Each structure stands twice: as structure tokens, then as C-alpha cells.
């Protein structure tokens, strides 16, 4: 029951456990916004986190130094979590980050209006205050290899995420004005293209923008394009809205902001001289379910049409960058999905090497990556202590 909810006079409390017996609202109106709405767990968690941030993050007491050293590759949610947990257990931890600023997808992938960067900066600072060292501009697999790290560190955790974009593979995809969502969001979020020319990274936002895809990243890209001055923004998705993988809340927010949805539509060609000017599409219908459980989109013959566009953002999924996998001998990879194979505690096929987050699951959620980091930290700690 939400605070302030109304119960019937016959409601009883079962002994000392606090469990409600015979609970029922005084009415059956499921549209009620007072006592019939689900508990807003996410908002409650945000309230607590915001309160702690306002009062100042408390640095917990750390365990005595163990003398063990751990290298963490990637400073996204999985990497920051495993680093913090291991530092609290007394281990000496160093994070290696490819980009010039730590935070991973929290910094470059999630827009400011959804996750203010000051919150990420506070979390990174908290990890530093635990004694974790963060080294930026280091590309593991090129600057250093995992085997190089194993010579210096007792264990290595790979939390490199899923930052390699997928493309449609259709004619005209190399025309100017066509971005992957990954590049588009990095330019805006991390490289501050929204403030060009004050910052050096330019980004041209068209008047009529098409975002291809139906996930949370597509919604983020569409809402960013609108904020940067686009007059019309379309979400173009090959299935129906019911099959969209984006959270319902994100879809509703996009609609509220005026983004148009063009579903059961598949781009098949981009048209233009040097810059994209038009997009040829075909209508789709839903067939039998595929391996994902969603109904397979089937082209409708003869339903082709074109629409004018001057910018296209492709947001049809991301995979882990294969650089670390290709340069690490003995690391077993799921070649079909392009992810590192690891057990539920992040143990990989290579001794003393652990992995977690999107690099082992494909693009997923921040909270899932943080959970993977916590489980991996537990396993690494126990192994380093000889337990």
C-alpha cells in the first residue's frame, strides 16, 4: 500500500511481521492514482540517492590493505561498481578507461536530461575517495593488453561495455548526415557538440530527422535531436509499437515532446548526392514469432514509399568492441553474439580474468551491469584471499 492509501475498516495486521491480511481498497477503480498505483520504486530510490548526494556521500571504513592489486578495464557502471567494492575490501584497484573522461555509458550514452552529469561526477569522485586510481586515454588491446595487465596485477576485470554500433547494410548508408546513435550521443553528451563553436566538436542537426530503431537509445537520440533544433523527428521501427523494446515511460515521454512514430516501416535505401535527402522505406506486417519471442516483421510487396529526411540516426543495437577479445589468448567468446562468456560471478575461461556488464550480455541496463560488478567483486575478493 502506498503512503496515504485508504483501506477498508476490516483490514487487520498479522502479528509482528507487518504482513497485511485481507487487505483490499475501499473501491475497485483500477484507474485510481492514489491507492491503486504501483509503488514507484525507481523514484523512491532516486529520492534517497539525491538526499545522500545533497548531504554528502559518506566514505565507508575500508578493510585493512591486502597487498593484492586488481585492474579494471572500463569505467562504466560495471567497472565503477566492482572497483568500489574491491577497494572497500582492502584491495589496490586501478581503472583503465579508453576515453578522456570516466563514466562510460553513464557519461556518453545517457543524455543530460535523463541523468545529470554532476551525479556521475559525484559517483566517480566517491570511487576515487575510496582509493581507486583512474587512468584515462588507455586503449586495452592496443596501448596495453590484458596479458600485460596480468603481469602486474593479481586479477583483471573486463567491463568494456557494448559500444560498437550495428548498421542496416543498405545502399546510401555512407552518405553525409547519417550517424550511428553511438556517435551522435557521444558527440552531444561527452564532446559537448551542443555548444559548438565554444567546443570544437561540430554536429549538424537537420530539420527533418529519422531515428531508426525502437529501443531506449532510439528514444534518447530522438529527444536529443529535438532539443538541438530539429523541426520534425520520426521514430521509424519495423515492428508495431507493442513490440518496441524501449520502456513504456520512455515512449510516452517521446510522444509528449512531439516525436512522431512511424511503425511497421523498414528503410531499404538512402537517397542523396553527398548528403542524405530522402529515405526509401517499405511497409511491414507481423508474421510468426522469431527466436526473440516477438512477431517477425515481413515486407509487404509493392508498398515502397519515400520520405524526405536530412538527417538519419541509426539505433538498432550495439555490440561489444572485439578489440580486447581479439588480443587476449584463451578468452572464450560467443562468436554469434560477440560477447565474452562468463559465469554468474563473472569468471571467464582465462585464469584471473573476470568480466561483467554489457560485454557479457550485450547491450542491457545500468542496474544489470552494477549487479554484475557486485557479484564479480565478491568472487574476486574470495579468490584473492584464497577462500
Secondary structure, DSSP 8 states (H G I E B T S, - for coil): --TT--B-TT-EEETTTTEEES--BSS--TT-SSSSS---HHHHHHHHHHHHHHH-----------S-EEEEE--SHHHHHHHHHHHHTT-EEEEE-SSSSS-THHHHTS-TTTS-HHHHHHHHHHHHHTT-EEE-S--BTTTB-HHHHHHH-SEEEE-----EE-----BTTTSBTEEEHHHHHHHHHTS-GGGTTTSS------SEEEEE--SHHHHHHHHHHHHTT-SEEEEE-SS-GGG--S-HHHHHHHHHTT-EEE-SEEEEEEEESSBEEEEEEEEEEEEEE-TTSSEEEEE-TT--EEEE-SEEEE-S-EE--THHHHTSTT--EETTTTEE---TT-B-SSTTEEE-THHHHSS--HHHHHHHHHHHHHHHHHHHTT-
